[in-house]
Amino acid sequence: MTAERIVIIGAGLAGAGAAVELRERGFAGEVELLGAEPHAPYLRPPLSKGYLAGDDDRRSFEVKPAAWYAEHDIRLRTGTRAVALDRVARRVTLADGATLGYDQLLLATGSTPNPLPVPGGELAGVHLLRTVEQADALRAALADGGRRIVVIGSGWIGMEVAATARTLGNEVTVLMRGEVPLASQLGAELGEDFARLHEEHGVVLRAGAHAREVRGEDGSVVAVLLEGGETLPADVVVAAVGASPAISLAAEAGLDTGDGVHVDARLRTSDAAIWAAGDIAAVVHPVLQAAGYRARLRSEHWAYADKTGPHAARSMLGDETPFDAIPYFYTDQFDLGMEYTGFAQLTRHAEVVIRGDREAREFVALWVREGRVLAGMNVNVWDVADEIGRLVRAGSTGHTVDLARLADPAVPLEEL
């Protein structure tokens, strides 16, 4: 580990995790951590959950206390945006015109929430949710209750915001393009479980509803106009219509990109001096490859950032180990807590095996094809995610399970 400079562009969980790993692994050179936001790195999941509800303190989800970086000789530059990358000279140009040289570079630029692509999407009262400032603004709009909230989008962020907004005493309507929420992630059958959960708590779900326009008065939201002509009164609109990986810096520098920045199994890009981690990293994943799935893995869930950042750091220091972590994420909605482990990409047309009490919302769902476990979701059942991950990994190499035993809660997962 010779003295050199490693520059990390992106001070989210992936970038901060890489910086931490570099120091913990004994790297003695310079570490520059550049973040566009004016804060020390923090975790994003609480923004749609506990922090939005007012339950979590701001400091409770920092990656490290702000003072930690200087104490470990990491130069954290907040409010700093990289605008260009010269791969030949190995220099990064910053928004203020300054340049910064590097020996090795990690791109961890994250994702950008998609704006609402309809007229009126820029009105006051239309909210996106990605940063702590956006969470603060949305929390201020929801906190006192009694407001009419229209959530456009029924993915994880949309449904978490809907649950939080309803818990705070607001009227909530969710506009869904499909028939049930979360269908693209969980399938229609299990998406229906989340639909029932929300409807039991008073959330109105509108299937096949498309916003045509957000209408305002004096610059503020008053209604959402649907295709077909119906008007929904609204005080607050939340645009939860997905996010796009922030890959322009990489693409303009000539790195291989597509749906993300293409990296090998060690998270190295097409430039031998540059790595990528977090939301933007599209990796050749060995478990997916073993299962016959040839596309790259890219994930916007926090666990992917949590795993890829440190892995990239180790790779930069010479570790040849391929990245093979099993994807994981979680959600909290009303009284339902859920963890999902595995590859949603593989579950289309798979059989769903339920073990436990689905009506009581205490069960494990496992997606299985030809006896191989592809993914699992535990709902209000805890301490099983690691075993589900083990079954998914084993399934990629041909291990099969007996479905009757898999469905029996009396049979421990570790015996399958």
CORURUR-V278141 format. One record per residue. N is the residue number from 1. RES is the residue in three letters. PSI is psi in whole degrees, -180 to 180 (NA if undefined). Layout:
BEGIN
((N,RES,PSI) (N,RES,PSI))
END
This chain:
BEGIN
((1,MET,84) (2,THR,155) (3,ALA,123) (4,GLU,-179) (5,ARG,126) (6,ILE,125) (7,VAL,133) (8,ILE,119) (9,ILE,110) (10,GLY,112) (11,ALA,46) (12,GLY,-158) (13,LEU,-41) (14,ALA,-48) (15,GLY,-44) (16,ALA,-40) (17,GLY,-36) (18,ALA,-43) (19,ALA,-43) (20,VAL,-46) (21,GLU,-39) (22,LEU,-46) (23,ARG,-40) (24,GLU,-25) (25,ARG,3) (26,GLY,12) (27,PHE,126) (28,ALA,-2) (29,GLY,-171) (30,GLU,141) (31,VAL,119) (32,GLU,122) (33,LEU,111) (34,LEU,125) (35,GLY,132) (36,ALA,-28) (37,GLU,158) (38,PRO,23) (39,HIS,160) (40,ALA,156) (41,PRO,143) (42,TYR,164) (43,LEU,143) (44,ARG,-26) (45,PRO,-39) (46,PRO,-16) (47,LEU,-30) (48,SER,2) (49,LYS,-108) (50,GLY,-39) (51,TYR,-41) (52,LEU,-35) (53,ALA,-12) (54,GLY,11) (55,ASP,-29) (56,ASP,134) (57,ASP,147) (58,ARG,-40) (59,ARG,-14) (60,SER,-16) (61,PHE,26) (62,GLU,144) (63,VAL,-47) (64,LYS,153) (65,PRO,148) (66,ALA,-37) (67,ALA,-19) (68,TRP,-37) (69,TYR,-48) (70,ALA,-37) (71,GLU,-26) (72,HIS,22) (73,ASP,40) (74,ILE,123) (75,ARG,102) (76,LEU,115) (77,ARG,99) (78,THR,161) (79,GLY,30) (80,THR,123) (81,ARG,130) (82,ALA,135) (83,VAL,-15) (84,ALA,154) (85,LEU,121) (86,ASP,102) (87,ARG,-29) (88,VAL,-49) (89,ALA,-10) (90,ARG,59) (91,ARG,143) (92,VAL,131) (93,THR,133) (94,LEU,166) (95,ALA,-27) (96,ASP,5) (97,GLY,-14) (98,ALA,158) (99,THR,157) (100,LEU,122) (101,GLY,158) (102,TYR,155) (103,ASP,-39) (104,GLN,150) (105,LEU,138) (106,LEU,125) (107,LEU,122) (108,ALA,56) (109,THR,-4) (110,GLY,-155) (111,SER,162) (112,THR,127) (113,PRO,140) (114,ASN,132) (115,PRO,161) (116,LEU,117) (117,PRO,48) (118,VAL,158) (119,PRO,138) (120,GLY,-1) (121,GLY,-14) (122,GLU,-1) (123,LEU,152) (124,ALA,136) (125,GLY,-9) (126,VAL,123) (127,HIS,138) (128,LEU,164) (129,LEU,104) (130,ARG,-38) (131,THR,166) (132,VAL,-32) (133,GLU,-41) (134,GLN,-37) (135,ALA,-40) (136,ASP,-44) (137,ALA,-42) (138,LEU,-40) (139,ARG,-41) (140,ALA,-34) (141,ALA,-26) (142,LEU,-25) (143,ALA,-37) (144,ASP,-6) (145,GLY,-179) (146,GLY,13) (147,ARG,159) (148,ARG,114) (149,ILE,129) (150,VAL,118) (151,VAL,122) (152,ILE,107) (153,GLY,134) (154,SER,36) (155,GLY,-164) (156,TRP,-47) (157,ILE,-46) (158,GLY,-44) (159,MET,-34) (160,GLU,-43) (161,VAL,-41) (162,ALA,-45) (163,ALA,-45) (164,THR,-45) (165,ALA,-41) (166,ARG,-40) (167,THR,-32) (168,LEU,3) (169,GLY,24) (170,ASN,158) (171,GLU,128) (172,VAL,129) (173,THR,132) (174,VAL,125) (175,LEU,121) (176,MET,136) (177,ARG,-34) (178,GLY,-163) (179,GLU,-30) (180,VAL,158) (181,PRO,153) (182,LEU,17) (183,ALA,-37) (184,SER,-23) (185,GLN,-39) (186,LEU,-14) (187,GLY,163) (188,ALA,-37) (189,GLU,-50) (190,LEU,-25) (191,GLY,-33) (192,GLU,-32) (193,ASP,-41) (194,PHE,-33) (195,ALA,-47) (196,ARG,-41) (197,LEU,-49) (198,HIS,-41) (199,GLU,-36) (200,GLU,-26) (201,HIS,10) (202,GLY,7) (203,VAL,136) (204,VAL,121) (205,LEU,127) (206,ARG,106) (207,ALA,143) (208,GLY,29) (209,ALA,129) (210,HIS,125) (211,ALA,132) (212,ARG,-30) (213,GLU,146) (214,VAL,123) (215,ARG,146) (216,GLY,166) (217,GLU,132) (218,ASP,35) (219,GLY,2) (220,SER,153) (221,VAL,138) (222,VAL,-19) (223,ALA,162) (224,VAL,125) (225,LEU,126) (226,LEU,155) (227,GLU,131) (228,GLY,-17) (229,GLY,-11) (230,GLU,143) (231,THR,128) (232,LEU,117) (233,PRO,142) (234,ALA,134) (235,ASP,-29) (236,VAL,136) (237,VAL,131) (238,VAL,119) (239,ALA,107) (240,ALA,64) (241,VAL,35) (242,GLY,179) (243,ALA,160) (244,SER,137) (245,PRO,137) (246,ALA,84) (247,ILE,6) (248,SER,-39) (249,LEU,-45) (250,ALA,-44) (251,ALA,-44) (252,GLU,-24) (253,ALA,-2) (254,GLY,13) (255,LEU,156) (256,ASP,123) (257,THR,167) (258,GLY,-114) (259,ASP,75) (260,GLY,-177) (261,VAL,123) (262,HIS,127) (263,VAL,158) (264,ASP,-171) (265,ALA,-14) (266,ARG,6) (267,LEU,21) (268,ARG,140) (269,THR,-171) (270,SER,-8) (271,ASP,124) (272,ALA,-14) (273,ALA,4) (274,ILE,135) (275,TRP,168) (276,ALA,148) (277,ALA,165) (278,GLY,-153) (279,ASP,-31) (280,ILE,-15) (281,ALA,115) (282,ALA,103) (283,VAL,146) (284,VAL,103) (285,HIS,123) (286,PRO,-31) (287,VAL,-41) (288,LEU,-42) (289,GLN,-41) (290,ALA,-29) (291,ALA,1) (292,GLY,11) (293,TYR,115) (294,ARG,-12) (295,ALA,161) (296,ARG,155) (297,LEU,127) (298,ARG,136) (299,SER,144) (300,GLU,10) (301,HIS,151) (302,TRP,-34) (303,ALA,-31) (304,TYR,-44) (305,ALA,-41) (306,ASP,-34) (307,LYS,-41) (308,THR,-34) (309,GLY,-58) (310,PRO,-36) (311,HIS,-42) (312,ALA,-40) (313,ALA,-45) (314,ARG,-39) (315,SER,-40) (316,MET,-27) (317,LEU,7) (318,GLY,-1) (319,ASP,129) (320,GLU,2) (321,THR,130) (322,PRO,152) (323,PHE,119) (324,ASP,23) (325,ALA,140) (326,ILE,129) (327,PRO,146) (328,TYR,142) (329,PHE,171) (330,TYR,163) (331,THR,153) (332,ASP,120) (333,GLN,117) (334,PHE,-124) (335,ASP,16) (336,LEU,124) (337,GLY,135) (338,MET,143) (339,GLU,141) (340,TYR,130) (341,THR,125) (342,GLY,-166) (343,PHE,101) (344,ALA,-27) (345,GLN,-25) (346,LEU,-5) (347,THR,-5) (348,ARG,130) (349,HIS,10) (350,ALA,157) (351,GLU,140) (352,VAL,122) (353,VAL,126) (354,ILE,130) (355,ARG,122) (356,GLY,-165) (357,ASP,99) (358,ARG,-38) (359,GLU,-35) (360,ALA,-1) (361,ARG,46) (362,GLU,87) (363,PHE,168) (364,VAL,130) (365,ALA,134) (366,LEU,133) (367,TRP,125) (368,VAL,138) (369,ARG,126) (370,GLU,39) (371,GLY,-3) (372,ARG,129) (373,VAL,127) (374,LEU,-31) (375,ALA,161) (376,GLY,150) (377,MET,120) (378,ASN,126) (379,VAL,114) (380,ASN,27) (381,VAL,129) (382,TRP,166) (383,ASP,33) (384,VAL,-7) (385,ALA,-38) (386,ASP,-40) (387,GLU,-37) (388,ILE,-44) (389,GLY,-39) (390,ARG,-42) (391,LEU,-38) (392,VAL,-45) (393,ARG,-43) (394,ALA,-37) (395,GLY,-32) (396,SER,-19) (397,THR,11) (398,GLY,-4) (399,HIS,133) (400,THR,158) (401,VAL,155) (402,ASP,123) (403,LEU,-35) (404,ALA,-43) (405,ARG,-37) (406,LEU,-37) (407,ALA,-9) (408,ASP,110) (409,PRO,-18) (410,ALA,-17) (411,VAL,113) (412,PRO,142) (413,LEU,-32) (414,GLU,-12) (415,GLU,-2) (416,LEU,NA))
END
